């Protein structure tokens, strides 16, 4: 059972983050706050929060950079097999060049080009959703670490 404790906590954290975004979406009655890549973001920020790929800068700017690229291609270039491929490759390049690599954000150019949203998509769900994901992850992971440290200080062996 002990090997399942950390994955269970990560899943619970992901559940909380997506629930908050989904509730905001339902509350406002519009298709905002959530986008599919946030599910993959949750895997990183809750499952491997110490990974360089899960850091706040990477999550927020990785999503922003690739979304700008997707929006530029969608609005100025058009959607073709070549433009989808080029936008994705440019997104990967841009994240690596700016040291903001966040693999889930690699899906953003394709997602955006297929959806053809307005530029407001950059603010919500991309920026707003990314910030909510990061804040929930920071608070959740801090609480989990604090509880684990308290148990260690009391002499209880943890599974972390």
C-alpha positions in Angstrom: 0.0 0.0 0.0 2.9 2.4 0.8 4.0 2.6 -2.9 0.6 3.9 -3.8 0.5 6.8 -1.3 2.4 9.4 -3.4 0.5 8.6 -6.6 -2.7 8.8 -4.7 -1.8 12.2 -3.3 -0.8 13.4 -6.8 -4.1 12.2 -8.2 -5.9 14.0 -5.4 -4.1 17.2 -6.1 -4.8 16.9 -9.9 -8.5 16.3 -9.0 -8.6 19.5 -6.9 -7.0 21.6 -9.6 -9.2 20.4 -12.4 -12.3 20.6 -10.2 -11.5 24.3 -9.5 -11.1 25.0 -13.2 -14.2 23.0 -14.2 -16.2 24.8 -11.5 -15.1 28.2 -12.7 -16.0 27.1 -16.2 -19.5 25.9 -15.1 -20.0 29.0 -12.9 -19.4 31.4 -15.7 -21.3 29.2 -18.2 -18.6 29.6 -20.9 -16.1 27.3 -22.4 -13.1 28.8 -20.6 -10.7 28.0 -17.8 -10.0 24.5 -19.0 -8.1 23.1 -21.9 -7.0 19.5 -22.5 -3.2 20.1 -22.0 -4.0 21.0 -18.3 -4.6 17.4 -17.6 -1.0 16.6 -18.7 0.2 19.7 -16.7 -1.4 18.2 -13.6 0.6 15.0 -14.0 3.8 17.1 -13.8 2.9 19.7 -11.2 1.4 17.1 -8.8 3.3 13.9 -9.8 6.8 15.2 -10.1 6.7 18.8 -8.7 10.5 19.0 -8.4 11.0 18.4 -12.1 12.4 21.4 -14.0 9.5 20.8 -16.4 6.9 21.4 -13.6 8.2 24.7 -12.4 5.9 27.7 -12.4 7.9 29.6 -15.0 7.8 26.6 -17.3 4.1 25.9 -16.8 3.0 29.5 -17.3 5.4 30.7 -20.0 5.5 27.3 -21.8 1.7 27.5 -22.2 1.8 31.2 -23.1 4.6 31.0 -25.7 3.1 28.0 -27.6 -0.4 29.5 -27.5 0.8 32.8 -29.0 2.4 30.7 -31.8 -0.8 28.7 -32.3 -2.9 31.9 -32.4 -0.5 33.6 -34.9 -0.6 30.6 -37.2 -4.4 30.2 -36.8 -5.0 33.9 -37.6 -2.3 34.7 -40.1 -1.1 31.5 -41.8 -4.0 29.2 -41.8 -4.5 25.5 -40.9 -2.8 23.0 -43.2 -0.8 19.9 -42.4 2.4 21.9 -43.0 1.3 24.8 -40.8 0.2 22.5 -38.0 3.6 20.8 -38.1 5.6 24.0 -38.4 3.7 25.7 -35.5 4.3 22.7 -33.2 8.0 22.6 -34.1 8.3 26.3 -33.6 6.6 25.9 -30.2 9.1 23.2 -29.2 12.0 25.4 -30.4 10.7 28.5 -28.5 10.2 26.6 -25.2 13.7 25.1 -25.4 15.3 28.4 -26.5 13.7 30.3 -23.6 14.3 27.6 -21.1 10.5 27.3 -20.4 10.0 23.8 -21.6 6.7 22.3 -20.4 5.8 19.2 -22.6 2.0 19.6 -22.2 2.3 23.0 -23.8 3.6 21.3 -26.9 0.0 20.5 -27.7 -1.2 24.1 -27.7 -0.4 25.1 -31.2 -2.3 22.2 -32.7 -5.2 22.6 -30.2 -5.5 26.3 -30.9 -5.2 25.9 -34.7 -8.0 23.3 -34.7 -10.3 25.3 -32.5 -9.6 28.7 -34.1 -10.4 30.7 -30.9 -10.1 34.5 -30.6 -7.0 36.2 -29.1 -8.9 36.3 -25.8 -8.1 32.6 -25.5 -4.6 33.7 -24.5 -5.9 35.3 -21.3 -8.5 32.6 -20.5 -8.0 29.7 -20.5 -4.3 29.8 -21.2 -3.0 32.4 -18.7 -5.7 32.2 -16.1 -5.8 28.4 -16.2 -2.0 28.1 -16.0 -1.9 30.4 -13.0 -4.6 28.5 -11.2 -2.8 25.2 -11.9 0.4 26.6 -10.5 -1.2 28.2 -7.4 -3.1 25.0 -6.5 0.0 22.9 -7.0 2.1 25.2 -4.9 -0.4 25.3 -2.1 -1.2 21.6 -2.3 2.4 20.4 -2.5 3.4 22.8 0.4 0.6 21.3 2.6 1.7 17.8 1.7 5.3 18.5 2.5 4.4 20.2 5.8 2.3 17.2 6.8 5.1 14.8 5.9 7.7 16.8 7.8 5.4 16.9 10.8 5.1 13.1 10.7 8.9 12.7 10.4 9.4 15.0 13.4 7.0 12.9 15.4 9.0 9.8 14.5 6.6 8.3 12.0 8.2 6.8 8.9 6.8 8.3 5.7 6.5 6.9 2.3 7.9 9.9 0.4 
